[in-house]
Amino acid sequence: MEELKMNLVGQAAIGYGFCVQILENGKASHWGAGEYGQDKVGKWKNLVSLSAGYAHVLGLDKNGKAYATGFDPDGRCKMGGWTELVQVCAGWTHSLGLKKDGTVLAKGHPMDGQCKVQDWRNIVQLCAGSNYSLGLQKDGFVVATGADYDGQCAVGLWENVVSLHSGGFHSLGLCADGRVLATGLNEDGQCNVAHWENILSLCAGRNFTLGLRTDGTVLAAGSTADDRCRVEHWQDIAMIACGQDHSVGLRSDGTVLAQGYNEDGRCNVSHWKDIVAIYAAFDHTAGLRSDGTLLIAGPEPIE
């Protein structure tokens, strides 16, 4: 499939084979796979943000209330009573909620300890990997819990961090001075970013990392399979997004560039115009147009 269209306005979140979008009226619309209930978003209202895991999706309303639906074998969608939140964050097997007071709530699979966040304090941002959790403190230090088989939770010495990102098995921290910190699985060099400077934003795929520089160019580290890291020619980029095995860049003129695995059409975006935001995850790409239309590229969903 090359492209689908939904007439929507607002933030989108992409899971495996599905996409959820905030409508202009604050409600949500769903496209794609719904075999685990990912499509049960019709009663959500007053939404301000979304976050999607592999097969579940979370919503946050303007009053700080959390919504959740989808695959739930371990309670990851049991978020009833979660209020006074400022962020919701979906991992592969768990869900996180950041409260106004800087404490954190968690539900989901307990196997690797990714939900052991009850002692966290002064958190300003959450990030969820496949089976681990990261929390950014207001003082710029970072805490972590969960699976640490490849060192993805080795963030104890990080400081001066302003945002966190995860590729599933590697962790990234963007520092206030534009440097980048990385730890975790590095078999393809996805953590080899110590020399990067002047970075504005980051995103991470399964085995690669992208960094948007202040001059509108993009740096890449990690796997070169399917040319997913062939971004050295990209210029005038305003936003980047990473799928599992593909890279996406939004240019300031509203056009979109994409590199990587494309047998299913996820990178067929060269004809997109008037795009104001891009999203990518797993095997799909989405672009929000200035008129509120959401374009989606990738494989046909399994209903």
N, C-alpha and C positions, 0 to 999 in steps of 0.2 A: 504494500500500500504506500502510495506516495504522499497523500495528504488528506486529512479530514478537517472539517471546520466546525467550531462551536461558537455561537454568538454570546460571548461572555465578557466580563470586566473583572479585573483583579488578579490576585496571586493564584498560581497553579502549583500543584504538587504531583509528581509522577512516581508511581510504584511500578511493579513488574506487570506490564501489560495493561495498565489503567492510568487514568489522569482524573484529578478532581480540581475544580476551579471555583473560585468565589464569584458569584453573580453580582450585578450592580445593586441588587436589593439586599445583599448580605447573606443570601442563601447559597447553596452549593449545587453544582451540576457535575455529573459523573460521565465518563466515557471509558469504554473498554471492559476489561475483565471484572466480573462480579461474583465469581463462584464462591467466594468466602464472605460475601456481604460487603465488599468494598463499595458497592453502589448504594448502600443504605444511608444516604446523606440527605434525603428529602426533607427531614424535619429539622435540620440544622439551620440556625438563623443568626443574624447579626455577627457574621464571621469577620475576623480581621486577619487570620493567618491559618495556614495549613502545613502539615508535614506528613509525608508518606514513607512507610517502610516497604518491605518486599511485598506483603499482601495485606497490610492494614493502613488506615489513614486516620490522622488526628486533626481536629479543628479547634480553634480558639475563638470565642466570641468577645465582643467589645467589653463585656462585664467581667472577663477573666474566667469564664466557665469553659471546661474542656468537653469535647465530643470525641468519640472513637467508634470505629466500625471496621470489620474485616476479620481475617484469620485470628482466632483467639484460643489456642489450645492451652495457654498458660496464664491467662488473665491480663494480657497486654492491652486489652480494650476495656477493662474494668476500671474506668476512670470516673464513675459516678461519685459526686461529692467533691471533685477537684474544682476548687474555686480560687479566686484571687491570684490567677496565673498571669504571667506576662509572656510566656513562651511554652509551646509544646514541641516535642522533638521525638520522632519515630526512628528507632533502630530496626534491625532485621527481626529481632526477637523480643523487643521491649519498648516501652514508652516512658518518656520523661516529661515532667512538668516543672517549670521554674515559677516559684511564687514571688509575689511582690516584695516579700521580706528577705529574698535571697536564699531561701531554703529550697530543697528539691524533693519532688515526689517521683516514685518509679513503680512500674508494674511490668510483669512479664517473666520470661524465662530466668530462673535463678541460678542456672548451672555454673556460670563463670563469675558470678558476683556482680554483674553489670547493674543490678538494682540496689546495691549497697551504698546509697547516697544520703542516708538519714543524718549523717554528721556533717554534711556539706553546709557551709555558711558563706554569705556575701558573694553569691554567684550572680553573674550578669549575663552569661550566655551558656547554653548547653549544646553539646554535639554528641551524636550517637554513632558509633561504629557498628560492625556486624554483631559483636557480643561484648561491647564495652561502652563506657560512658566517659565523656570529658566535661569538665566544668571550668569556665573562666571566672576567676575571682575579680572583684573590682580593683584590686591592687595589681593586676596584671599577671599574677601567678596562676598556675593551672593544677587542677586535681583530676585524678582518673581512677576508675575502678572497672573490674571485669577481666576479660580474656587478655592475657599479656604474653602470649606464646612467642610473638616476634618483637616484643618490646614496644608495642603500640601505646602502652600506658606509662612509658618511661619519660614522664614530663615534669618530674619533681624539680628539675633545675631550670625550667623555662621561666622567664620573667619578661616584663614589658610587652606582654601579648595583648592584642586588641581584638582578635577573632580566631575562632577554631574551625577546623575542617577535617573530614575523615574520608578516606577512600575505601573504607570497610576494614582494611587490615593495616593501614598506616595513618598516622596522625600528623596534622599540620597546624602550625601556629604562625599567624602574621603579627609581626612586631610593629610597634608604633613608628619605628624609624625605617620601615619598608623592607626589613630583612625577614627571612623565613626560617622557621625551625621545623624539623621533621624527625619522626621516629617511627619504627615499626617495620613491617615486611619491606625488604629492599632488594629483592632478587633481580629486579629489572632496573634498579637505579632510581626508583620513584622518590626516594628520600635524599637524593643528591642535589640539594638546593641551598647549601650553606653559602654559596657564592652569589646568590641572587640579591639584587638591590633594587630599590625604588619600586617595590611591588605595592599595588593598590588593592588587589583582591586575589583570592585563590580558589581553585576547585580541584577535586581529586576524583579520578576514576579508579577502577579496580587495581591497576598496576602502573599508573602514571599520575603526574601532577602538572597543572597549568598555573602560571602566574601572570596576571595582567600588570604591566608596568605603567608608570605615570605618563610615558610618551605614547601610549596606545599600542605598543607592541606586546607580544606574548612570548613567555619562556615556557619550555616544557622539559620534563625529566621523566624517565621511565621507559616502558616498552615502546618499541618502534613498530610493532606489529600493525599491519593495515594502515600505516602512515598516521596513526593517531597523534603522534608528536610532531608531525611536519607542519609546524605553525610559524616557522621563522619568517615566512613571507607575509604574515598577517600584519596589517597596519590599520591605524585609526579605529581600534577596537574599544568599545565602551563597556562591554560586559562579556564574561565568559561562563560556560557551563560544561560540565563533564558528565557523560553517560558512563556506563560500565566499560565500554570499549571505543568511545568516540568523543571527539572534542568539538565544541560549538563556540563561535564568537559572533557577537553582535557589533556591527560597525555603526559609527555615529550617524551614517546616512540612512539607517533603518534596514540595511541589507544584512544577510547572515552568511557566515562561512562555516563549513563543517569538514572534519577529517576523521577517518577511522573506519572501522568495520561498517560495511554498507550493503551487504547482500539482501537486507530486508528493507532498505530505503530510508534508514534513519538519518542519513546525511544528505538526502535530496531536498535541500533548502535553498539552493542558489537562486531560485526564482522568487523567493519571499521578499516582500517590500513593506515599508511602513511598520516595521517591527520595533516595539519599545521595550520588550523584555523577552528573555529566552530562559528555557528550563530544559534540563536533560537528566535522565536517570535510566539505568538499566538499558533498554533497547529502544527508547523513544526520545524524540526531540519535540519541544513545543515552543511556539513563538506567539507572543501577544501583539496584535496589531493595534494601531492607534485608534481604530474604530471599535475596539473591544472584541474583535474576532480572534479566536485562538486557533492557530494552525498546528497540526500534529503530523509528524512524519515518523514512520517506523512500520513494524509488522502489523498485520491484521490482529485485533484482539481476540482472545478466546473467551467467548461469552459464557 
